Amino acid sequence: MIHPLDDRLREEARRYRLVFACPDCASFDPAGAGEGDARDVRDAALPGRAPRCSLGYPVAPHVSRSLDDRDEVVFCKAFELR
């Protein structure tokens, strides 16, 4: 779902600490992490390996947590808070 951003939504996201990005999702699999890996999912990707969605959805439209430099935000239909 693509939703336009305005100042009100940016302020509400900050005020209520809304999350929507892949690193905040239970299905996010950072590079090199698999079952039994104890690293935090917010760790940087390993060299040469890209983070991915364990459900197969593209992460590029959702990976950034910043709303400041965007005109719209893309919400994933499978997002589940970790």
N, C-alpha and C positions, 0 to 999 in steps of 0.2 A: 504494500500500500504506500503510495507516494502522497505526502502531505506537505503543503506549503508552510514555510516558517514565517512567523511574524514576531515582533518584539514581545507580544504577550506570551506566546508559547515558549520563547527562549527564557523569559523571566520565570514562568511556571516550572519549567524543567529544572532551573537552578534552585528555586525555592523548595520544591517538593522532591528534589533529587531523583527525577525521573530517569530511568535507564532504558535503552532501546538498542544499543550496539551489540554486535556479536560477542565481544569479550565478556559481556554481562549475561550471556545466554548459556543455559545448561547444555546445549548442543554444540557449543563452540569447542573446537579441538585445535589448540595452538600447535605449531610445527614441532614434531618430535614427541609430543605427548600422546600417550595411549592409555589403555586400561592399566591401572596400578601405578601410574606416574603421579608422584606426589607434588610436582611443581604447580604453582599457582597458574591458572589459565591466563592471567594478565602478563605473564613473562613474555619477553620478546621472542620472536620466531628464531629458530636455529638457522644458521647460514645455509642458503640453498634450499630451504624447505618453507613452504608457505602455510599459514594457518588455514584451517578449513572448517566447514560445517559438517558435523558427523551425519547429518541428514542429507547432505549433498547440495544444499542451497549455496548460491554464490555469496561470499563474504564481502567482496569489494564495496558494494553499495551500503553496507551496514557497519563496517569496522571502525569508523571514526566516531569518537564520543563527543567531539566538539560540534556545537551548533552555531558558533560565531561566524564562520566563513561560508555558510551555506544558505541557499534560498529555499531548500526543501529537505525533508528527511524521509528516508525510506524505511518503513516498518516491515519486518519479516512476519509472515503469517504463522511461522512455527516458533516464534520467540517464547522462551520459557525462562523465567528468572531463576538463576542458580540459587 
